[in-house]
Amino acid sequence: MADKLRVAFVTHLPNLSGANQSLLDLLAGLQENQTVEPFVLLGRTGVLEEKLKELNVKYKVIRYGNLIQGDNSKWRTFSKNVLNQFAKFQIAKWLKEESIDLVHNNSYLVGIGMEAAKLAKIPYICHLRDFVWEDHGIKLENEARQEELLNQADAVIAVSHAVEKKYAPLSERIRVIYDALDKEKYRISPDERAPLFSNEEVNLYIAGRIVPGKGQLDAVKAVELLNKRQERQFNLEIIGTATNQEYFDFIASYIEEKKLADFVKLKEYSSDLRSLRLKSDIGLVCSHNEAMGRVTLENMLAGCLTIGANSGGTSELIQSDRYGYLYDPSNPCNLADKIEEAIADPEEASRRRDAAYQFVDESFNRQNYVKEIVALYEEAIERTKK
């Protein structure tokens, strides 16, 4: 196609969640690739705007709601549905005004982009970045309609084979494309780091939203066990935004009750984890069912030994202990056992860590990722012309 494709990306929230971090990496790659002119649609203002400005990506704010079912009153749910009914006409009008060729729905947690694309008679694709209930513990409003929209999508992207398996009954057009990432942002080569477990204390961290599904409590209890079993001290830093305050408060009270504050720290989200990763031996991924596990790739590329729950996308990336260690989900005792196994054989642990670094460095090439995505856009557009 001679002219640049004009693609509109529809977000579920204007935050810096994993879905939007992956979107920013894709947008940066598209800016480099120069075959697509991206536009981003936001339902309200937020921190994502500043990142879009930095990338010089055009965006539009049109008030709409996502499909996340909350504990809201029936009136609030009704109001959001009415808002979306009006919004889809505004969005369809904007899509036509900008001569958009294709709509890229960035998350299954939002449906308005697909609704507007149908209204404007523009092809659309849906990016499946979540299990929804299994990883976030949330339900969708009007789930039957969302399934219908997914079924009618011109192409569907799943971020892992585990996600593909869940949604396969809803679409025959699902293609697995693992997210790429800005490797230079996270890269810490093994040569830059001290040898694994060379210090008197073992440092671990877990990063991500603080919600039950992310399994931070597994990490706390495992470190509690290790400090009882071992003479060395095991330190854990938990970094993340408390999107479930009840769970955050429970962890905080557990740390206080069990007198773990000397070696377990609970901190708010930080966009720069480089210094933490540089001093850490192990990066934990304790999600009970991670769709893909962007943080898993970040850990590996930062030269940390990755120990993760044997489920979802995490197990796909660690590949049966080839690139780290897997433990039984929701089993802190087994997690402690795996950490002990790693420190008992630092040579083998280092081999797996180095292999993981090499795996991410070679396999998650953003240029190839962008080319694959653009080819999918072109296929979807061509399909609608037939």
ABEGO torsion letter per residue (X at the ends): XABBBBBBBBBABABABAAAAAAAAAAAAAAAAGABBBBBBBABBEAAAAAAAAAGBBBBBBBBBBABBBABBAAAAAAAAAAAAAAAAAAAAAAAAAGBABBBBABAABAAAAAAAAAAGBBBBBBBABAGAAAAGBBBBGAAAAAAAAAABABBBBABAAAAAAAAAABAABBBBBBBBBAAAABBBAAABBBBGABABBBBBBBEBBBAAAGAAAAAAAAAAAAAABABBBBBBBBEBBABAAAAAAAAAAAAAAGAAAABBBBBBBABAAAAAAABABBBBABABBAAGAAAAAAAAAGBBBBBBBBEAAAAAAGGGAAEBBBBBGBAAAAAAAAAAAAABAAAAAAAAAAAAAAAAAABBAAAAAAAAAAAAAAAAAAAAX
